[in-house]
């Protein structure tokens, strides 16, 4: 079993002895996650924009159908 306390002490000791190396390692480890997050956010924004455009298109179509029906009744 992994000794979490010993591992945490090692990490704290490493960060205290070599802060620049520790921060560099952490940043390098997290960079792919930041990139994935940015790509997924961009993709989600594009999907939301497309859904909004489609909803506006459907709403305009329904309004035009309603206008045409009113015009036929008159």
C-alpha positions in Angstrom: 0.0 0.0 0.0 1.2 3.5 -0.8 2.2 5.5 2.2 0.4 8.8 1.5 2.0 10.7 4.4 5.5 9.8 3.3 4.6 10.8 -0.3 3.2 14.1 0.8 6.3 14.8 2.9 8.5 14.1 -0.1 6.5 16.5 -2.3 6.6 19.2 0.3 10.4 18.7 0.8 10.9 18.7 -3.0 8.9 22.0 -3.3 10.9 23.6 -0.5 14.3 22.5 -1.8 13.7 23.2 -5.5 10.7 25.5 -6.0 11.4 26.3 -9.6 11.8 22.7 -10.6 8.6 21.8 -8.7 6.6 24.6 -10.4 8.0 23.7 -13.8 7.0 20.1 -13.3 3.5 21.0 -12.1 3.0 23.4 -15.0 4.2 20.8 -17.5 1.9 18.2 -16.0 -1.1 20.5 -16.1 -0.6 22.0 -19.6 -2.3 19.1 -21.5 -5.3 19.4 -19.2 -5.5 23.2 -19.8 -5.3 22.6 -23.6 -8.0 20.0 -23.5 -10.2 22.2 -21.4 -9.8 25.1 -23.8 -10.6 22.9 -26.8 -13.7 21.4 -25.2 -14.9 24.9 -24.1 -14.5 26.2 -27.7 -16.4 23.2 -29.1 -19.2 23.6 -26.6 -19.4 27.3 -27.5 -19.7 26.4 -31.2 -22.5 23.8 -30.4 -24.4 26.4 -28.3 -24.2 29.0 -31.1 -25.4 26.4 -33.7 -28.3 25.4 -31.5 -29.3 29.1 -30.9 -29.2 29.7 -34.7 -31.4 26.7 -35.3 -33.9 27.8 -32.7 -34.1 31.3 -34.2 -34.6 29.8 -37.6 -37.4 27.6 -36.3 -39.0 30.5 -34.5 -39.0 32.7 -37.6 -40.5 29.8 -39.6 -43.3 29.4 -37.1 -44.0 33.2 -37.1 -44.1 33.2 -40.9 -46.5 30.2 -40.9 -48.7 32.0 -38.4 -48.7 35.1 -40.5 -49.6 33.1 -43.6 -52.5 31.4 -41.8 -53.8 34.8 -40.6 -53.6 36.2 -44.1 -55.6 33.3 -45.5 -58.4 33.8 -42.9 -58.8 37.5 -43.8 
